[in-house]
């Protein structure tokens, strides 16, 4: 009986390996082959396509002081920056007033707290989009800083042909904090998944720290109306519901990255992640299945591999399968990690990859039961 159990577990281990192989070679390898456009603009798209940069900020006085002037000095001829001061109780209003005196293309929308009605980020963004004068919208957060002064130029170049959504990438700044490596790795793997899916013509999410879409798409889809009751999802749920194979592009030239600082404590990181828990269950069914198969098969792959070694059922074969998958990961991810400014993470791939799949399953279960009512 015990031999049959061992055999069944080893077969399941092999099945998980095959599923993981599918994601690696069928999906992620497209990102390996993808080459960012080196030209400052795409063919036929003028640099002067008007852009409205939209930033929702609540109690972000320090970040606005540090990052907003850099965004207002971008090398782009025709753009405005719309900052929604969302019920801030710090000095944000005074700082925005001072900055506006120097940069007239800054537009400030102020929201005041209502005793009976609590606003969220989606409400703030909706007001910002309504206030924007341009059709093409580019989103980021107050705590983000573009890698270069060409951020708008290269993100705007993504609007070619029928493109209505441009997915960007926003890595975390590298620090010596003990949490920093894994937070950066988790962000990297998330980016590999959603960028690869977009290249496969099946985009399912984007991140609000670096995302662009058109105003007509927003209002044509009735904004965030279908998920206004969910505290998160202003970025990923909107993309999930409105992205198609024809209207979505990606931009991963290093000039398009927007950097931000990762949380430095477990409590801070958990509170941040708690805002995003449970949103995935609102994705389209095919996207939920795709993400679930990846998460469960990756988790079981590592669990069953450890069981094979501990209980010594086919340990040599199991080790061979593990090494083969690892070598394929190195082959596929080496270029991707470099493209996404994470080449230093490659050395720790097996360890962080295992932690990543544990994290996906644990936080996925937590997200089923946790409900958040505040976006910040």
FENCOR-V813259 format. One record per residue. N is the residue number from 1. RES is the residue in one letter. PHI is phi in whole degrees, -180 to 180 (999 if undefined). NEAR is the number of other ideal C-beta (glycine too) atoms within 8 Angstrom. D_FIRST is the distance of its C-alpha to the first C-alpha in Angstrom with 1 decimal. Layout:
# FENCOR-V813259
n->N res->RES phi->PHI near->NEAR d_first->D_FIRST
n->N res->RES phi->PHI near->NEAR d_first->D_FIRST
This chain:
# FENCOR-V813259
n->1 res->X phi->999 near->4 d_first->0.0
n->2 res->X phi->-62 near->5 d_first->3.8
n->3 res->X phi->-65 near->6 d_first->5.4
n->4 res->X phi->-66 near->7 d_first->5.2
n->5 res->X phi->-64 near->8 d_first->6.4
n->6 res->X phi->-61 near->11 d_first->8.8
n->7 res->X phi->-65 near->9 d_first->9.9
n->8 res->X phi->-65 near->8 d_first->10.7
n->9 res->X phi->-66 near->12 d_first->12.5
n->10 res->X phi->-70 near->14 d_first->14.4
n->11 res->X phi->-65 near->8 d_first->15.4
n->12 res->X phi->-64 near->10 d_first->16.7
n->13 res->X phi->-60 near->15 d_first->18.5
n->14 res->X phi->-67 near->9 d_first->20.2
n->15 res->X phi->-64 near->9 d_first->21.2
n->16 res->X phi->-63 near->13 d_first->22.8
n->17 res->X phi->-62 near->11 d_first->24.5
n->18 res->X phi->-65 near->8 d_first->26.0
n->19 res->X phi->-62 near->11 d_first->27.3
n->20 res->X phi->-64 near->13 d_first->28.8
n->21 res->X phi->-64 near->10 d_first->30.3
n->22 res->X phi->-62 near->9 d_first->31.9
n->23 res->X phi->-63 near->10 d_first->33.7
n->24 res->X phi->-68 near->13 d_first->34.8
n->25 res->X phi->-89 near->10 d_first->36.2
n->26 res->X phi->-86 near->6 d_first->37.3
n->27 res->X phi->-102 near->12 d_first->38.7
n->28 res->X phi->-68 near->14 d_first->39.5
n->29 res->X phi->-65 near->10 d_first->40.9
n->30 res->X phi->-63 near->10 d_first->43.8
n->31 res->X phi->-70 near->12 d_first->45.0
n->32 res->X phi->-63 near->10 d_first->44.9
n->33 res->X phi->-81 near->6 d_first->47.3
n->34 res->X phi->-73 near->9 d_first->49.5
n->35 res->X phi->-116 near->4 d_first->52.9
n->36 res->X phi->-61 near->9 d_first->54.9
n->37 res->X phi->-69 near->9 d_first->58.5
n->38 res->X phi->-82 near->4 d_first->60.8
n->39 res->X phi->-71 near->7 d_first->63.9
n->40 res->X phi->-66 near->7 d_first->65.3
n->41 res->X phi->-150 near->10 d_first->65.1
n->42 res->X phi->-79 near->9 d_first->63.5
n->43 res->X phi->-56 near->6 d_first->65.8
n->44 res->X phi->85 near->4 d_first->68.1
n->45 res->X phi->-109 near->11 d_first->67.3
n->46 res->X phi->-68 near->5 d_first->70.2
n->47 res->X phi->-63 near->11 d_first->69.6
n->48 res->X phi->-91 near->6 d_first->71.6
n->49 res->X phi->-58 near->10 d_first->69.3
n->50 res->X phi->-61 near->10 d_first->69.8
n->51 res->X phi->-126 near->15 d_first->66.9
n->52 res->X phi->-114 near->14 d_first->66.4
n->53 res->X phi->-86 near->14 d_first->64.1
n->54 res->X phi->-120 near->13 d_first->62.7
n->55 res->X phi->-133 near->15 d_first->61.6
n->56 res->X phi->-97 near->13 d_first->60.6
n->57 res->X phi->-134 near->15 d_first->61.3
n->58 res->X phi->-124 near->10 d_first->61.0
n->59 res->X phi->55 near->9 d_first->62.4
n->60 res->X phi->-116 near->12 d_first->62.2
n->61 res->X phi->-55 near->11 d_first->65.6
n->62 res->X phi->-66 near->6 d_first->64.4
n->63 res->X phi->-68 near->11 d_first->62.4
n->64 res->X phi->-63 near->15 d_first->65.2
n->65 res->X phi->-63 near->9 d_first->67.6
n->66 res->X phi->-82 near->7 d_first->65.5
n->67 res->X phi->-106 near->12 d_first->64.0
n->68 res->X phi->-62 near->16 d_first->66.2
n->69 res->X phi->-58 near->10 d_first->69.3
n->70 res->X phi->-66 near->10 d_first->67.1
n->71 res->X phi->-69 near->14 d_first->66.0
n->72 res->X phi->-77 near->11 d_first->69.6
n->73 res->X phi->-111 near->7 d_first->70.7
n->74 res->X phi->-63 near->13 d_first->68.5
n->75 res->X phi->-80 near->6 d_first->70.0
n->76 res->X phi->-148 near->10 d_first->70.2
n->77 res->X phi->-79 near->5 d_first->73.5
n->78 res->X phi->-141 near->7 d_first->72.7
n->79 res->X phi->-155 near->13 d_first->70.3
n->80 res->X phi->-128 near->12 d_first->70.3
n->81 res->X phi->-122 near->14 d_first->68.0
n->82 res->X phi->-107 near->14 d_first->67.3
n->83 res->X phi->-109 near->16 d_first->66.1
n->84 res->X phi->-96 near->15 d_first->65.1
n->85 res->X phi->-82 near->13 d_first->65.9
n->86 res->X phi->-91 near->11 d_first->63.5
n->87 res->X phi->58 near->9 d_first->64.7
n->88 res->X phi->-70 near->12 d_first->65.0
n->89 res->X phi->-114 near->4 d_first->66.4
n->90 res->X phi->-97 near->7 d_first->67.0
n->91 res->X phi->-95 near->6 d_first->69.7
n->92 res->X phi->-57 near->13 d_first->68.3
n->93 res->X phi->-62 near->9 d_first->71.3
n->94 res->X phi->-69 near->7 d_first->73.8
n->95 res->X phi->-65 near->11 d_first->71.8
n->96 res->X phi->-65 near->14 d_first->71.5
n->97 res->X phi->-64 near->9 d_first->75.2
n->98 res->X phi->-64 near->8 d_first->76.1
n->99 res->X phi->-66 near->13 d_first->73.9
n->100 res->X phi->-64 near->10 d_first->75.3
n->101 res->X phi->-64 near->5 d_first->78.8
n->102 res->X phi->-90 near->6 d_first->77.9
n->103 res->X phi->-124 near->10 d_first->75.7
n->104 res->X phi->-67 near->4 d_first->77.2
n->105 res->X phi->-83 near->8 d_first->74.3
n->106 res->X phi->-91 near->13 d_first->72.1
n->107 res->X phi->-117 near->10 d_first->71.8
n->108 res->X phi->-113 near->10 d_first->70.7
n->109 res->X phi->-112 near->12 d_first->69.3
n->110 res->X phi->-109 near->7 d_first->69.3
n->111 res->X phi->-114 near->12 d_first->67.2
n->112 res->X phi->-106 near->5 d_first->68.1
n->113 res->X phi->-68 near->7 d_first->65.7
n->114 res->X phi->-104 near->7 d_first->66.2
n->115 res->X phi->-61 near->4 d_first->65.8
n->116 res->X phi->-105 near->3 d_first->64.0
n->117 res->X phi->-122 near->5 d_first->62.4
n->118 res->X phi->-92 near->7 d_first->59.9
n->119 res->X phi->-86 near->10 d_first->59.8
n->120 res->X phi->-128 near->9 d_first->56.9
n->121 res->X phi->-64 near->11 d_first->56.6
n->122 res->X phi->-64 near->11 d_first->56.5
n->123 res->X phi->-65 near->10 d_first->59.8
n->124 res->X phi->-63 near->15 d_first->61.3
n->125 res->X phi->-64 near->14 d_first->60.2
n->126 res->X phi->-60 near->10 d_first->61.5
n->127 res->X phi->-64 near->11 d_first->64.9
n->128 res->X phi->-66 near->15 d_first->64.8
n->129 res->X phi->-66 near->12 d_first->64.1
n->130 res->X phi->-64 near->6 d_first->66.9
n->131 res->X phi->-79 near->9 d_first->69.2
n->132 res->X phi->-67 near->13 d_first->68.4
n->133 res->X phi->-92 near->6 d_first->71.1
n->134 res->X phi->-107 near->11 d_first->69.0
n->135 res->X phi->-75 near->7 d_first->66.6
n->136 res->X phi->-95 near->13 d_first->64.1
n->137 res->X phi->-114 near->16 d_first->62.3
n->138 res->X phi->-126 near->13 d_first->60.5
n->139 res->X phi->-110 near->13 d_first->58.5
n->140 res->X phi->-154 near->14 d_first->57.6
n->141 res->X phi->-110 near->10 d_first->57.5
n->142 res->X phi->-65 near->12 d_first->60.1
n->143 res->X phi->-90 near->8 d_first->57.9
n->144 res->X phi->-107 near->13 d_first->57.5
n->145 res->X phi->-130 near->10 d_first->59.7
n->146 res->X phi->-60 near->15 d_first->59.9
n->147 res->X phi->-65 near->10 d_first->59.4
n->148 res->X phi->-143 near->7 d_first->62.8
n->149 res->X phi->-78 near->8 d_first->65.9
n->150 res->X phi->-102 near->10 d_first->64.7
n->151 res->X phi->-56 near->14 d_first->61.9
n->152 res->X phi->-63 near->14 d_first->63.6
n->153 res->X phi->-56 near->14 d_first->65.0
n->154 res->X phi->-79 near->14 d_first->61.6
n->155 res->X phi->-69 near->15 d_first->59.8
n->156 res->X phi->-65 near->16 d_first->62.7
n->157 res->X phi->-64 near->15 d_first->62.4
n->158 res->X phi->-72 near->13 d_first->59.1
n->159 res->X phi->-81 near->13 d_first->61.0
n->160 res->X phi->-117 near->10 d_first->61.6
n->161 res->X phi->55 near->3 d_first->61.9
n->162 res->X phi->-92 near->5 d_first->59.9
n->163 res->X phi->-65 near->11 d_first->58.0
n->164 res->X phi->-121 near->11 d_first->58.0
n->165 res->X phi->-131 near->17 d_first->55.3
n->166 res->X phi->-123 near->14 d_first->55.0
n->167 res->X phi->-94 near->16 d_first->51.9
n->168 res->X phi->-107 near->17 d_first->52.6
n->169 res->X phi->-130 near->13 d_first->50.7
n->170 res->X phi->-134 near->13 d_first->51.3
n->171 res->X phi->-80 near->13 d_first->49.7
n->172 res->X phi->-90 near->11 d_first->50.0
n->173 res->X phi->-67 near->8 d_first->52.4
n->174 res->X phi->-76 near->6 d_first->50.9
n->175 res->X phi->-136 near->8 d_first->51.4
n->176 res->X phi->-93 near->3 d_first->50.3
n->177 res->X phi->-63 near->7 d_first->48.6
n->178 res->X phi->-66 near->4 d_first->45.0
n->179 res->X phi->-83 near->12 d_first->43.8
n->180 res->X phi->-56 near->13 d_first->45.8
n->181 res->X phi->-59 near->10 d_first->43.5
n->182 res->X phi->-72 near->10 d_first->40.5
n->183 res->X phi->-60 near->12 d_first->42.9
n->184 res->X phi->-66 near->14 d_first->44.4
n->185 res->X phi->-67 near->13 d_first->41.1
n->186 res->X phi->-62 near->10 d_first->39.9
n->187 res->X phi->-65 near->11 d_first->43.3
n->188 res->X phi->-64 near->13 d_first->43.0
n->189 res->X phi->-64 near->10 d_first->39.6
n->190 res->X phi->-61 near->9 d_first->40.8
n->191 res->X phi->-65 near->12 d_first->43.9
n->192 res->X phi->-59 near->13 d_first->41.9
n->193 res->X phi->-66 near->12 d_first->40.0
n->194 res->X phi->-77 near->14 d_first->43.1
n->195 res->X phi->-71 near->13 d_first->45.4
n->196 res->X phi->-64 near->12 d_first->43.1
n->197 res->X phi->-61 near->12 d_first->42.6
n->198 res->X phi->-64 near->14 d_first->46.4
n->199 res->X phi->-66 near->10 d_first->46.8
n->200 res->X phi->-82 near->8 d_first->44.3
n->201 res->X phi->78 near->6 d_first->46.6
n->202 res->X phi->-139 near->10 d_first->44.3
n->203 res->X phi->-61 near->14 d_first->45.6
n->204 res->X phi->-127 near->14 d_first->44.0
n->205 res->X phi->-164 near->10 d_first->45.6
n->206 res->X phi->-147 near->14 d_first->48.3
n->207 res->X phi->-121 near->15 d_first->49.5
n->208 res->X phi->-68 near->10 d_first->52.7
n->209 res->X phi->-75 near->12 d_first->53.7
n->210 res->X phi->-164 near->14 d_first->54.5
n->211 res->X phi->-150 near->16 d_first->54.7
n->212 res->X phi->-134 near->13 d_first->57.4
n->213 res->X phi->-158 near->12 d_first->58.1
n->214 res->X phi->-92 near->11 d_first->61.1
n->215 res->X phi->-66 near->11 d_first->63.0
n->216 res->X phi->-64 near->8 d_first->63.2
n->217 res->X phi->-65 near->12 d_first->59.4
n->218 res->X phi->-61 near->12 d_first->59.1
n->219 res->X phi->-75 near->8 d_first->61.6
n->220 res->X phi->-64 near->6 d_first->60.6
n->221 res->X phi->-92 near->9 d_first->57.1
n->222 res->X phi->61 near->6 d_first->58.8
n->223 res->X phi->59 near->9 d_first->57.7
n->224 res->X phi->-99 near->12 d_first->55.0
n->225 res->X phi->-55 near->6 d_first->55.7
n->226 res->X phi->-72 near->6 d_first->52.2
n->227 res->X phi->-137 near->10 d_first->50.5
n->228 res->X phi->-63 near->8 d_first->53.4
n->229 res->X phi->-75 near->3 d_first->51.5
n->230 res->X phi->-96 near->10 d_first->48.9
n->231 res->X phi->-66 near->10 d_first->50.1
n->232 res->X phi->-102 near->11 d_first->48.6
n->233 res->X phi->102 near->13 d_first->48.4
n->234 res->X phi->-63 near->10 d_first->52.0
n->235 res->X phi->-105 near->12 d_first->50.7
n->236 res->X phi->-71 near->13 d_first->47.2
n->237 res->X phi->-68 near->15 d_first->47.4
n->238 res->X phi->-64 near->14 d_first->50.8
n->239 res->X phi->-66 near->17 d_first->49.6
n->240 res->X phi->-59 near->13 d_first->46.5
n->241 res->X phi->-86 near->10 d_first->48.7
n->242 res->X phi->-122 near->12 d_first->51.5
n->243 res->X phi->-78 near->12 d_first->50.3
n->244 res->X phi->-132 near->7 d_first->50.2
n->245 res->X phi->-67 near->6 d_first->49.8
n->246 res->X phi->-99 near->5 d_first->53.6
n->247 res->X phi->-106 near->11 d_first->54.8
n->248 res->X phi->-125 near->15 d_first->52.7
n->249 res->X phi->-133 near->11 d_first->53.2
n->250 res->X phi->-120 near->12 d_first->52.1
n->251 res->X phi->-135 near->15 d_first->54.3
n->252 res->X phi->-128 near->11 d_first->52.8
n->253 res->X phi->-63 near->9 d_first->55.8
n->254 res->X phi->-53 near->8 d_first->56.1
n->255 res->X phi->-66 near->10 d_first->59.3
n->256 res->X phi->-92 near->15 d_first->57.5
n->257 res->X phi->-68 near->13 d_first->55.2
n->258 res->X phi->-119 near->14 d_first->55.9
n->259 res->X phi->-98 near->11 d_first->54.9
n->260 res->X phi->-145 near->12 d_first->54.2
n->261 res->X phi->-89 near->6 d_first->53.1
n->262 res->X phi->-79 near->13 d_first->49.5
n->263 res->X phi->-63 near->8 d_first->48.9
n->264 res->X phi->-110 near->8 d_first->49.1
n->265 res->X phi->-128 near->7 d_first->47.2
n->266 res->X phi->-62 near->6 d_first->43.8
n->267 res->X phi->-63 near->6 d_first->45.7
n->268 res->X phi->-64 near->9 d_first->47.9
n->269 res->X phi->-66 near->12 d_first->45.1
n->270 res->X phi->-64 near->8 d_first->43.0
n->271 res->X phi->-63 near->8 d_first->46.1
n->272 res->X phi->-65 near->9 d_first->46.7
n->273 res->X phi->-68 near->9 d_first->43.2
n->274 res->X phi->-62 near->10 d_first->43.3
n->275 res->X phi->-68 near->10 d_first->46.2
n->276 res->X phi->-101 near->9 d_first->44.0
n->277 res->X phi->-67 near->11 d_first->40.8
n->278 res->X phi->87 near->11 d_first->40.1
n->279 res->X phi->-68 near->13 d_first->42.4
n->280 res->X phi->-58 near->9 d_first->39.6
n->281 res->X phi->-71 near->8 d_first->38.7
n->282 res->X phi->-97 near->10 d_first->42.1
n->283 res->X phi->-67 near->14 d_first->41.6
n->284 res->X phi->-59 near->8 d_first->41.6
n->285 res->X phi->-58 near->6 d_first->38.3
n->286 res->X phi->-66 near->7 d_first->37.7
n->287 res->X phi->-74 near->11 d_first->38.3
n->288 res->X phi->-64 near->11 d_first->36.0
n->289 res->X phi->-65 near->8 d_first->33.2
n->290 res->X phi->-59 near->11 d_first->34.1
n->291 res->X phi->-70 near->12 d_first->34.1
n->292 res->X phi->-67 near->8 d_first->31.0
n->293 res->X phi->-61 near->9 d_first->28.9
n->294 res->X phi->-64 near->12 d_first->30.4
n->295 res->X phi->-63 near->12 d_first->29.8
n->296 res->X phi->-71 near->9 d_first->26.2
n->297 res->X phi->-66 near->12 d_first->25.1
n->298 res->X phi->-66 near->14 d_first->27.0
n->299 res->X phi->-65 near->12 d_first->25.5
n->300 res->X phi->-66 near->11 d_first->21.9
n->301 res->X phi->-57 near->14 d_first->22.7
n->302 res->X phi->-73 near->11 d_first->23.7
n->303 res->X phi->-62 near->8 d_first->21.0
n->304 res->X phi->-70 near->14 d_first->18.2
n->305 res->X phi->-63 near->12 d_first->20.3
n->306 res->X phi->-64 near->8 d_first->20.6
n->307 res->X phi->-64 near->10 d_first->16.8
n->308 res->X phi->-61 near->15 d_first->16.4
n->309 res->X phi->-75 near->10 d_first->19.1
n->310 res->X phi->-68 near->6 d_first->18.2
n->311 res->X phi->-96 near->7 d_first->14.6
n->312 res->X phi->58 near->6 d_first->15.6
n->313 res->X phi->-107 near->11 d_first->13.4
n->314 res->X phi->52 near->8 d_first->16.2
n->315 res->X phi->-64 near->9 d_first->18.9
n->316 res->X phi->-68 near->6 d_first->21.7
n->317 res->X phi->-64 near->8 d_first->21.1
n->318 res->X phi->-62 near->15 d_first->20.6
n->319 res->X phi->-65 near->9 d_first->23.9
n->320 res->X phi->-63 near->8 d_first->25.6
n->321 res->X phi->-63 near->12 d_first->24.8
n->322 res->X phi->-61 near->9 d_first->26.1
n->323 res->X phi->-66 near->8 d_first->29.2
n->324 res->X phi->-62 near->8 d_first->29.9
n->325 res->X phi->-63 near->13 d_first->29.9
n->326 res->X phi->-62 near->10 d_first->32.1
n->327 res->X phi->-65 near->8 d_first->34.5
n->328 res->X phi->-65 near->11 d_first->34.8
n->329 res->X phi->-60 near->11 d_first->35.5
n->330 res->X phi->-61 near->10 d_first->38.2
n->331 res->X phi->-65 near->7 d_first->39.7
n->332 res->X phi->-80 near->13 d_first->39.9
n->333 res->X phi->-85 near->13 d_first->40.7
n->334 res->X phi->-55 near->9 d_first->43.2
n->335 res->X phi->-72 near->8 d_first->46.1
n->336 res->X phi->-64 near->12 d_first->45.0
n->337 res->X phi->-59 near->12 d_first->44.9
n->338 res->X phi->-67 near->9 d_first->48.4
n->339 res->X phi->-60 near->9 d_first->49.8
n->340 res->X phi->-100 near->12 d_first->48.7
n->341 res->X phi->55 near->8 d_first->50.2
n->342 res->X phi->-137 near->12 d_first->46.8
n->343 res->X phi->-59 near->7 d_first->46.7
n->344 res->X phi->-70 near->6 d_first->46.2
n->345 res->X phi->-82 near->13 d_first->42.8
n->346 res->X phi->-63 near->11 d_first->41.2
n->347 res->X phi->-64 near->5 d_first->40.6
n->348 res->X phi->-104 near->9 d_first->38.2
n->349 res->X phi->-54 near->12 d_first->36.4
n->350 res->X phi->-62 near->7 d_first->32.7
n->351 res->X phi->-68 near->7 d_first->33.2
n->352 res->X phi->-68 near->12 d_first->35.2
n->353 res->X phi->-64 near->11 d_first->33.1
n->354 res->X phi->-66 near->9 d_first->30.0
n->355 res->X phi->-62 near->9 d_first->32.3
n->356 res->X phi->-61 near->13 d_first->33.7
n->357 res->X phi->-74 near->13 d_first->30.4
n->358 res->X phi->-64 near->10 d_first->29.6
n->359 res->X phi->-58 near->9 d_first->33.2
n->360 res->X phi->-58 near->11 d_first->32.9
n->361 res->X phi->-75 near->11 d_first->30.0
n->362 res->X phi->-65 near->8 d_first->31.4
n->363 res->X phi->-71 near->10 d_first->34.9
n->364 res->X phi->-64 near->10 d_first->33.9
n->365 res->X phi->-67 near->8 d_first->32.4
n->366 res->X phi->-61 near->10 d_first->35.5
n->367 res->X phi->-63 near->13 d_first->37.7
n->368 res->X phi->-70 near->8 d_first->36.4
n->369 res->X phi->-111 near->5 d_first->37.9
n->370 res->X phi->-94 near->9 d_first->40.9
n->371 res->X phi->-128 near->4 d_first->44.3
n->372 res->X phi->-109 near->10 d_first->47.3
n->373 res->X phi->-119 near->5 d_first->50.9
n->374 res->X phi->-129 near->7 d_first->52.7
n->375 res->X phi->-90 near->9 d_first->52.7
n->376 res->X phi->-154 near->5 d_first->54.2
